[in-house]
Every structure is written in structure tokens, then in C-alpha cells.
């Protein structure tokens, strides 16, 4: 008999007992009719009382002659204090009765306990259902150490390698795993074995989880998917029990795939700060290490895991024999972005002249998730303007929305502020077009976007770059500081609009000095460790590194950083001085139109340079 059926039987038994007890009380109440005390005294004076039982708080008795309504027994509340004397004078046979309160006392103790028990059972059942531990009380408590992994098969995932693009190398590595799972004998005929564990490493949004789901759909084998944080619970030992249960389930369904997402939540490196051997995360990690040593991949069991923090994983987890193979799932290049855009654009209606290659060139550094979001934003933009298809302008608007933020046309700026912003942005554009090797200026706008952007200059790279020379970094700093230089040249004073430019230029200069060894004074020395390659720069105050140089070296670093930024500022001023008339004309055009396209900005670069003696008056 199932436990749920047993509980239903107990409910029926308790209900029957309650009905029987209630029936007895009703019958007793119906047999002994209540009588007022004055009527009782009148019947006592008439000597109509046959016998009586005296209870502490009431009286029950029988009459010689029934009352007019037919009652022969009665019950009344005890009021008279000299009742025994009156009864003796009337010759009534009376007996004192000690009332039994056992049943009432039992119910007074048992009823609250039963109520508390049922409320507690209901709460535990709800908690068990929310935690995926089962519906019954016993089942929920006993299954706390069971794995929460979800089992997927090919029909559940509906994702194959055709749905994954831009990561051809990673797909090739995992296709070998799929072939092994489909035909283990063919791959092991020469004594080879598949890696016990395959770790997918890469930045967030590059498609690690999508690749794992594609492996499940392609291999058509049971696929156990679980997040690393689901192993760790408040109770010590629960995580280890779940690891054991997960591998036991996978062995029963072999060949199968186990996928652990966000492995860093489970496999963080152990250290002296842990609470001995009783720390929950450490116990869980130890159990995972033991399970990796305890199964033979020739049985058809493959472990996949994903993380974007490989530098914090425990070394014992990454050694050969556990996670034998690490597969990099990096940000896609231009060709990869084009393939991803082709995959995601299947579900939308594109305009006939939409060039996806141009969109791929406009989105360097975008991950697969970013590109999926870009396609969706472009479709929404086309829907808002009541178009029949999605065009290149919708994709451009989506890129601006993702990179710069949402337009804020309701932000009212006074004419002087709008003029400063226009001069600032045209300074960026003119210097970017004047320097060799810089990305093309795609768009210039003074429409506020996002939280703090009052205007923006959008540049479009012609190709993906992985290395940059010192001259290119200096030119990039010059473009960043060109807005401040334009303000000083035309307006004659500086504003707070260059705050973000100063931060970015300073970061480039500090990296040149401390990481790239591009300062002759400090030599070929790295004074700072590189940030995580998959997470980028951490926010201020997080992951602060120990300073490994003297105070004198720190002063030289500060001086070198300042010299680099000042040199970039001087170069920007030198480039804008002979182009002052172009700067004023371009800012005036930008003020009237609010947005200039690539062709409109390029037209300024072919105009003859002015004498540099333009006035400082408002345009």
C-alpha cells in the first residue's frame, strides 16, 4: 500500500471516531433535557423528584410524573448551596457523582497536538514539492539527499548541432563524444577511452549550456542536467549524498551524459580558510572527486561541465583522469558572428537587401546570447514602426540600443549644453577620421541614451583585432580625449561630459605601463596580473590584488600614466586646431539634425581645412 493511501485511511478512521463521539454527546443531550432551577425547586416542593445525581456544577435526575411536555429526566445548573438539606427534607434519594473529565482532558491535550501535526505535515509537504523532493511527508524527508538532476532525452531537448554556430572547434570536440556514445566499440577497438570529464570554458553567453543540450539531442542518450549550486545545502553531507545519487542514476541509464552547469559553485579551490573537513562545499567536492575516479568511461558515462571561472577551480578537479579535456567556447569572430546571425534570423522575416555580414562587422565582441538579443531587438524595432520586414536600419538601431542604451528624448537639455555635446562628439569623429588605422565612424548622435550618455560616436571596425601596437593604443587614447580637446578649442572651457572618456583613456594608459611594458622608464616588467580572460575587468573594490612594487615605482607609474594621457591630449588638440572650421560646421549640422550617418560624417573629411582662426561664438 502506498503512503498516500495509508494517510487517507487514517483520515477516514479519525473522521469515524469523531462522528461516534459527537453522536454520543448528541444522544445524551437529547435524553437529558435542561430544566431551569426554579422549575427544579417547584418540582422538589411537589415531591415529584424520584432520584437525583449531584454533579459539581449541575444536577441530573428522574421525575415520578413526567412534565406536561413529556420529559421524565432533567438536567439543571446547580445554584442552591443548602441543596442537601432541602433534598433530605423532601425525602428524595440523592447520590453525589464525581464527574469524569478524562475524555475532555485527553481531547484538550490531543486536539492541539493533532492540529499542530497536520499543519506541520502540510508545510513539509509544500516544501518538499517546491524542492522537487516528492509529494509525501516521508518521501520529502527521506529524499533530501537525492539528486535534483533533470533527465532529458532527444525528444525533450530538440536542440542539435545545427542550432549551434560560431564555435566550430568546440563542436568538433563534442561530436567525437557523440560518436563514442553512439558506437563505443568502434572507438575503443584500439584500446582508447573517452575522457572522463570535459570542461567547457568561456565567457558568459557564448553557448556552453546550448552546446551541452545539443550533445543530448544529437546523441539520443539520457542527459542528466544539474546546476552546481543545487548540490550545496544548509546541512553538511547533503551535497555529497546528491553527488552519489546522481552518479548512481547515471550508471543505471548508461550510456548517458551528466552535465553540471556553473561548476565553480561546486568546485572552488579548497584552502586553509575552510572549516576543517566539515565544510559542506568541501565535502561535496571530495565526493565529486571520488566519483570521477570511480567510474570507467568505457561503460558509456561522460561528464560535461561548464564554467566561466576556471582560475578558481580546485587543481585536483582539473588534473588528468578527472576533467581530462578543456574545450574553449570563446566569443565568435566575424565569420562565427555571421553564422550565429544566420541561425537566429531564421525565425524572423528579413528585408531582401539586409546584409548580415555588415551586421556581423558592426558587432565585435558580441557573444551568441548578445547576437540572439540583437536579432530580437531588431525585430521589435521593425514591429514598432509597423514594417513588413526587418531591415538593416532596425539592426543598427538595435546595436545602438544594446551598446549605448535606450533613447531618452524626454530629457530636456538647454541650448548651451546641446552645443557642448555636439562639439564634443564631432571632436571624436574628426580625430577618428584623421588618424590612420582607426575604426570607421558609423554614426554620431547627440540624443541622450542610457543612464548618463548625453551623446555618442559609434565606430565600426573593419576586421577583428587580437593584437594592438603601442601606436594604435595611443591613437585610441587620442580619439577618446578628442572630445575634451574640442570643448577647450571651441567652447573655451571644459565640462563633465568627458568623464567616461577620461576613465577609459586612463585604463589604457595604465595597462600600457603596468601590463604591456610599453614605458621605457619602467622597463619590460609586468606590475599587474591580467584580469580574468572570461569575465573582463572586475568592479572597483572586488578582487583587489596585492601591490608588489615599491612606493617609488608606484610614483613612476603614476607619472608615466599622466604623461601618456597628456601626450594624447596634445595630439588631439594638434589635429583639431587646423580643423576648427570643420568642427564648428559639423557641430552646427549635428545640432540641427541630432544624428549624422556614416556618409554624412565622411563628407566632412573631404572638405578643405580652415585656417584655424574661426570665432568662438555660438553656431
N, C-alpha and C positions, 0 to 999 in steps of 0.2 A: 504494500500500500504506500502511495506517495505521501510525502509530508503534508502537502497542501490538503489532501483528502483527510489525513488524521486530524488536522486542525479543524476542518469542517465538522467532523464527528464530535469533537469536543464542544464546538459551538452549539450543536444540537442538544447534547446532554445537559449543558448548563442551562439552556433555554427551557428544557423539560422540568428540571429541578425548580427553576424559578416559577414556572406555571403551577406546579403542585403546591409549593409553599404559599403562593398567592391564593390558590383555591381554598386551602385550609383556613386561611385568615378570613376570606370572604364568607365561607360557610359558618365559621364561629361567630362572625359579626352578625350574620343573618339570624342565627339561632338565639343569641342573647341580645335582645332589643334594649336600647338605652331607655332609662327612666329617670325623670327629674327627682331630686332629693326630696322635694316637698310631697310629691306623689308617694315616694317610698315611705315617708313618715306617716302619711294618711293611711296607707295600707297596713303599716305597722300598728297604728292605733286600732284599726278594724280587726287586728289579729288575723290578717289574711296571708301572712308570711309563713310558709311551710318550713323552709330551711334557707340558710344564707351562708355564703362563704365570704370571709373578710379578707380582702387584699390590702396591701399597704396604702394604695391610692384609690381603690374603688371597691364596690360590693357587687357580688353576683348571687342571685338566689332564685327560688321557685315559689310560686303562689299556690294557695289552696284552691282559689277560684280564679279562672282567667279574667283578665281585664275585658272591658267591652270590645276592644279591637282583637281579642283572641290571644293575647300574649300570656303565656304561662311562666316564662322565665324573663328575668330582667337583669339589667346592669345599671349601676348609678355611681356617680362620683362620691367619694367619702368626704363628708363635711363635718358631721357632729363628732365632738370629742368624747362625750359620755355615751357612746353608742352601746358599749357592752351592758351598761346598767339598764338602758331602755330595752335592749333585746331580752335581758333576763326577766324584766317585769312583764313583758308581753308573752313569755313562755315560748319564745322561738328557739329552735335548736340552731345554734350557730357554731361555726368552725373557723379558726384562723388559718389562713393559707399563705404559705411563703411562695411568692411568685418566682418561677424560674426565669432568669434572664440569660440563660446560656445561649440560646439561639440568637437573641438580639446582640449579645456581646460578640458572638462569633461573626455575625454579619458586620458589626461595626469595625472589626479588625480585618475581615476578609474582603469586604467590598472595596475599600481604598486600595488594598494591595492588588486586587484584580484590575481595578481601573488603571493604576499605575503600570501594571504589567502589559495591558493591552495597548496603552499609549506608547510605552517603550517599544513594544514589538512593532507597532505601526511605524514609528520613527526609524527603527533599524531597517525595516523592510524598504522604506523610501530611500534611505542612504545606500542600501545595497543595490537598489535598482539604478540610482544615479551613478554609482560607481561601477556598474556593469558586473556586479558580483552575483546576480541571481535574484529571484523574486522572494524566496522564502527566508524566514528568520535564520534557521540553521544553515541554510545554503549560503546566505550572505556572510555569516560569521566565519564559516569554515573555508570559504573561498577567498579570503583576504589575501592569501599568498599565491593565488592563481594568476596566470598571465592575462593581461588585458589585450593581447595581440589580436588584431582582426585578420581573418583568413580571407584572402582574395584568390579567385581563380580567373582564368582568362575572360570568362563572360562578365565578371564583375568589374575589372579594370577598364576594359575597352580601350586600352592605350597600347600602341605598338611602336616600333622604332620609326615607322613612317610619320608619326606625330612628333618626333624629336628631331630638331635640326640645329645646325651650328656647332655641334660637338661631335664631329666625326671620329676623332681619336677615341673618345670615351665610348662611343657606340661600338667601335671595333673591339675594344676590350671586353665589353659586356656581351657582345654577340658570341664570343668564344664561350662564355659561361652558359649562354642559352643552348648552344650546340652540345655542350657537355651534358647538360641536364636532359636533353632530348635523346642523346645516344652516349651514355657513359662508357660503354665497352669500346667504342671506336677511339675515344680519347685516351683510354688507359691501356691500350694494347701494347704500348712500348714501355709501360711502367710509369708513365707520367700521371700526375694527380693535379686536380684543380686547386687553386689557392683556397685556404680555409676561410680567409676573410678578405673582402675587397672594400677598401675605404674610398668613398667619393669625396673629394676635397675641392672646394671652390667657394667663391663669394656667394652671398645670398642672392637668390633669384636666377641662378644660372641653369637650373633644371636638374638638380641632383635627385630630388624626390620623383620628378617626372621620369627620369631615366630608370629608376627602380621600378616604378609602376609599369613602364614599357617592358622591362625584363619579365615581369609577371605575366603580362599579356602575351608576350612573344613565346615564352617557354611553356605555357599552359600547364604549370605545376602549382601546387598550393603555395601561397605567398603570405607569410606572416609579417605584418607591418605593425610597428610599435614605436612610440617616441621614447627617447632616453629618459625623459623626466618622469615617465609613468612607472619606472622601476623604483624610484626613491619615494618612500613614505615616511610617516612620523615614527613608526615602530621599527626598531632595529631588527634586521633579519628578513623583513617582508620583501625587500628588493631582491635579495639573494634567492628567496623561495620563488619569486616570479621568474627569475632567470632560469632556474632549474625547470620550472613548469613549462616555460616557453620552448626550451630545447627538447624536453620530453615530447611535447606535442609535435614538434617538427620532425623528430625521429619516427614517430608513428605515421607521418604522412610523407616520408621521403620517397622519391626526390622532392625537395622543397627548398624554398628561399626564405631566409629570415632577413628582414630589413629593419634596422634600428636607425631612426632619424634623430638628428641632434645628439650625436654620440658624446659630445663634450659635456652634456649634462650628466652623463653616467661615468665617463672615463677620464675625468680630470685628474691630473698628476697628483699622486699621493705625496705628502710632505710631513715634516715634523710637527706642523700645527694641527694635524688630525688628532682626535681623541683616542689615542692608542689604537687597538684593533677593534674597537666597538663602534666606530663611526659607521652610520648607515651606508653612506656612499662608498666607503672603503670596503665594507663587507660585500656590497653589490658588485663592485669592480672585481674583487677577488674571485667571486663566484663566476663572473663572466670569463675571467682569465682561465679558470679551471675548466669551464665548459669548452672553451676554444681548444684546449689541449686534449679534451676527452672525446672528440668525435673525429671520425675518418671521412674526409670529403669524398672518398670513393663510394660512399653509400648514397651520394646524391644530395648532400646537405650543403648549401652555400650560404654564407653570411655576408650580407651587404650592409654598409653603414655610411652615413653622410655627416659631414661636419664642415663648418666654416672657421673653426678654431683649431687646426691641427697642432699648433705650437703649444697648447696647454694639455694635450693628451698625455697619458702616462706612457713612459718609454716601454714598459712591459707589454703594453697593448699593441704597439707598433712593430715589435720585433718579428723576425721571420718565424713562421709557424703559427702565427695568430692572424694578424692582418698582413698577409704576405704582399699584397699589391695595393698601391695607392694610385687612383685614377684622378687626374686633374680635370675638373669641369670648370674651365675659365670663361671669362667674358668673351663673347664671339668677336671675330674680326669682321671686316666689311662683307666678305663672302658669306660668313656664317649669319650675319645680321640679315642679309638678303634672303637666305634660306628660311630663317625664322619668320620674316615678314611674309614670305610666300605661304608658309603653313598657316599663319593666323589670319591672313587675308582671304582664306577660302570661305569663311563664314560671312563675309561682307560683300557688298556689291561695289566694285571699283569702277571708276571712270575709265574710259578706253585709253586716255593719254596719261594715266598715272604711272610714273616711273618709280618702281620700288627701289631700284638701285640708287637713285638720288636720295631717297629717304634713308637708305642704309648708310650713305655717306654723311648724312646730316646727324646721325645718332652714334657717334663714337663713345665707347664706354657703356652703352646700354646693355643690360642683361636680357635674357629671354623673357623674364617677367616684365621688365620695363617695356620691351617691344610689344608684348601682348597688351599691356595697358595703353601703349601708344595707339595701336590699331583700334582699340575700343573707344578711346577719346576722340580719334578722328571720325569714327562712325557716329558718335554722339554729336560732334560738331556739325556734320552733314545733316543729321536729323533735325537739329535746332534751326538750321537755315532752310528747311523744307526742300532739300535737294533729293534728286532721284538716285544719286550715286555718290561715292566718296572720292574726292579729287585731291590733288597734291596740296592745294591750299588748306584743306582740312588737316592733312598730316602736319603741315608747317605750323598751323595753329595749335595742334596737339603737342608738338615738340616745345613750343613756347610755353604752353600751359604747364608741362611737366618740369621744364628746366627753370623757368622764371616765376611760375605761379599763375594764379588766376588774375585776369584783368580787374582793376578796381577803378572804373570810370567815375564812380561816385565820389572819389577822393578829389576834393577841390583844392587846387594849388593857385596861389596868386601869380600874377604875370611875371614878377621878378624871379620866383622860384622856377617857373616853367622855362624861362630864358637860361637860367643857370644849368638846368638839367639838359637842355638842348645843346648848349655849348659843351658841356661835359661829354655827352655821348658822341657828338661829332668829333671831338678830340680823339676819342678811342678809335673811331672809324678811319679818320685821315691818317693817323700814325700806323694803324694796322695795314693800310694800303700802301704806305710809303716804305715800310721795312720789307726786305726780301725774306721769302720763306715763311711768312705768316699765313695763317688760315684766312680764307676769303671772308669778307664781311657779307653776311647773308641778309641781315635786316637790322635797322636801327629804329628805336621807338622811344617815345617819352611818355607812354601810357603806363601808369603805375601798375605793378604786378606784385603778388605775394604779400608778405608782411612788410618788408622795408624797401623793396626795389621801386624807385621812382622812375626809372628808365633802364634800358638795356641795349647792348650791342651784341647781336648774335653772329658768331663766326662759324663757318662751315669748313671743316678740314677736307682736304682733297684725298688723303690717304691715312691709314692707321700708322701711328708712330710708336716705337718702343724704346728708342734712344734719342736723347737730345744733347746737343753740344752746348758749351758754355755760351757761345754767341746767341744761340736760339733761346736759351733761358734768359739772357739779358734783354733780348728783343721782346720777349714775353712780358718781362717786368716793365719795359718801356711802354708797351701798349696799355698795361694796367694803370700806369701813372700818367698817361696822356690826358685823362680826364681832369686831373688836378692841374696839370700844366696848362690846359686850355682855359680853365677858370681863371688862373693867375694872369694869363696873357690877355684875355678879352674882358673879363669882369673886373680884374684888378684886385680881387680878394678871394680867399679860399672859403669853402663851405664844408659841411659834414657829409656831403654826398660821396666823397672818396673814401669813406671809412672801410668799406669792404675791399676796395682796390688795394688799400694800404696793407690790410691783413694778408691778402693773397701774395702781394709783392714781397712782403717781409718773410712769409713762409718759404717762397722760392729762394730768396737770398740766404736764409738760414740753412736751408737744405744744401745749397751750393757750398757753404762754408763748412758745415758740420758733418755732412754725409758724403758729398761728392768730391771733397778735396780739391776744390776749384779756387782756392785762395793761396797765392804764392807765399804770403807771410806765415800762415799756419801749416803749410806743407801738406803732404799726402797722408793725412791722418783722418780717420773717422771718429768724431767725437760723440756720435749719437747712433743708437741702434735703429734700423729701419722699422717702420710700423708694420703691423700685420698685413701681409700681401692681399688678404681676402677681406679685411674689414676697413682698410684705409686708416686715416688718422682718427685717433680716439678723441672724444671731447675733453676739454680742458679739465684737469684735475683727476682724470681716470688714467691709470697705467703710468704714473709718473716714474721715470727712470732715475737711477742714481747717477749723480754727476761724477764723472771720472776724470776731471781735469782741474787744474789749479785755478785760483781766483785771477791770476794774471792772464791765463789762457782765456778765461771767460770774458775778461775785458777786451782782449784782442778779437774774440769772436764778435762781440757787440760792435766794435769799431769796424770790422770787415763788413758786417751786415749793413751798417749805416752807410759805408762807402759805396756798396753796390746799389742800394736804393737811391742814393743821391746822384750817382752816375746815370742811372736810368732816368731820373727826373730831368737831369741836364740834357740828355739826348732827346727826350720827348719835347722839351722846350725848343731845342735847336731845329727839330723837324717841323714844329708848328709855326715858328716865327715867320719864315717865308711864305707860309700858307694861311696867314691870318685872314686875308680877304675870303679865301675859300671856306675857312672856318666860320666866319660870320654869315656868309651867304648860305652855307649848309645848315647852320643852326636856325636861320630865319625860315628856310624851307621846311625844316623839321618842325618848327613851331606851328606853321600853317597846316601841315599835313598830319602831324603827330607820328607818322610811320613812313619810313623810306625803305624801298625794296633794294635788292642787290643791284639791279640795273641802274636805279636812280642814284645810289651811292657811288657806283663805279663811274658815273658821268662826271663826278667832281674830280676824280683823279686825272682826267684828261684835260681839265681846264688849265690855262696858263697860270703860273704862280704870281701872286701880287707882290707889290714892293715891300710889304711888311709895315706900311705906315698907315694902316686903317685906323679909324677913330674908335674910341671906347664907348660911343653912345649906343643906346639900345637900338636893336634892329626891329 
